[in-house]
Amino acid sequence: MFRNYRDILRQMEMEMQRLSDEALLSVFGPLGATERFWQPPVDVCETEDALIVKAEIAGVQPDRISVSLSSDNRVLVISGMRTEEEEERRARVRCYQLEIYYGPFERHITLPPDIPIEREDISATYRNGVLTVRIPKRVHPEMPAVRRIPITQSETESD
């Protein structure tokens, strides 16, 4: 029960952060006024042997998706472009509701700092509009060996 409560709070916090980031980037972002910036919704979950990141990016062609990991292994970046057919857009006479975002997207996902990962074994699959990135945990985290400090006996009191 306690873990579930913590997960709900974490999800609420992440959603509030995503919404505020999206609002700020849409106003102050580097894109021109003609392009709309959007961020796909993302789930980050831990299993026994991996971190699983899922991004909902329906309608994006796989060759228009990029996934990268920062050099410090802490930030996963998912970016790409969802395009709309120009012919379809020109054929519109009037729109009554527009909720699907087109154009460039980018999402920075901060990974939990206390989980060592296998950088070279990360994989990504795209199916039914969902990108799934599997980040394996390091089986044997590199822990510094215990170092014994030798104690020497001093011959004088002033040492």
N, C-alpha and C positions, 0 to 999 in steps of 0.2 A: 504494500500500500504506500509506504513512504517513498519508494523509488518511483512509483507511478506519479505521485504528487510532484516530485522533483522534475520528472520528465514533462509534465504539463506546464509547470512554471518555465522551464527552459524553452519549450516550444513557443509559449506566449512571448517570452523575451526575444527569441530569434525572429518571430513574425513582426514584432514592433520595430526591431532593428532594420529588418528588410524593408518595411514600409517607409520608415524614415529615410533610409538610404536611397530608395527609389524616388521618393519625393525630392530630396536634395539633388540627386543626380539629374533628374528631369529638368530642374530649374537651372542648376549651375553646371551641369555636365558639359563635356567638351563637344558634344554634337550640336549641329545647327538646329534651328527651329523647325526645319522640314523633316528631320528624323526624330522618331520617338524611341527613347531608350527604355528597355524593359529588363526585368530580372525574373528568371524562372523560379517557381517555388522549388525548394530543395528539402530533402529529408537526410539526416545524418544519424546512422544507428551503428551500434557496436555489436558484433557477434563474438563468439569465443575466439575466433582466429582472424578477424578482420574488422575494419571500419567499412561501412557500406554507405555510399553517397548516391542518392537518386535525385535526378533533376527532371522535371516535367517540361519537355520542349517539343511537344507535338507539332508536326508540320515543318520541322527543320530537317533538311537533307543531311545525312551523316557526314558528307564531305564539307559541310559548312560549320562543323562543330570542332572546337579545339579544347583540349584538356591539358593542363600543365600543373606542376607542383613546384612551389618555391624552393629555393636552394636550402632553406632551413627546415624543410619538410612540414611546415606548419600551415601553409595556405594553398588550398586547391582552387584553381581558377578554371571555370567553365565559361566559354565564350562562343559566339557564333553569330549567325544571321538567319532570320526567318524572312523569306521573301514572299511577296504577294504578286500574283500574276498581273502585269500591267493591263492586259486586255480586260480582265475581270474588274479592276478598279475603274477603268474608263467607262465600262458599261453601266455603272451605277447611275441611277437617276436621283435617288434619295436614300439616305440611311436612317434607320430608326433606332438602331442600337449597334455600337461598335465596342467590343470588349476584347477582341483578339489583337495582340500587339504584333506588329511586324517591324522589321529592321534589326539593328544590332542588339545583342544582349551580352551581358557579362555578369558573372556571379563569383564573388570571392568567398570561399568557405574556410573559416578558421577551424583547423583540426584540433582535437583535444591535445594539449601539450604533454600529458603524462602517458601517452601511448606510443611506444617506439614502433616504427613501421619499416617494412621492407620496401625501400624506394624502387628497386629495380623490378619488382614483381607486381606492380600496379597494373590492373587491366580495366578496360571500359567496354561496355556493350550498349547497343542502342536497339530497342525493340518497342514497338507499339507506342512511340512517342516519348518513351522514358529512357534517359541515359542513366546507366548504373555503373558507378566506378567502385571497384573493389580494391581496397588498400590493405594488404595483408599485414598483420602484426608481426613484429620481429620475434622469432621463436625464442632466441636466447639474447635478451637485451644485453648490450655491452655494459657491464657493470665494472667499475674500477675494482681491482683486487684489493683486499685488505692489506694495508701496509703496516708492518710492525716497525715501531720506532725503537731502536736500541737505546738502552739507558746505560750510561757510563757512570761509574762512581768517581766522584771528584776527590782528589787527594787533599785539597785545601778547602777551608770553609768559604773563601772568597770567590770561588769558581761558580 
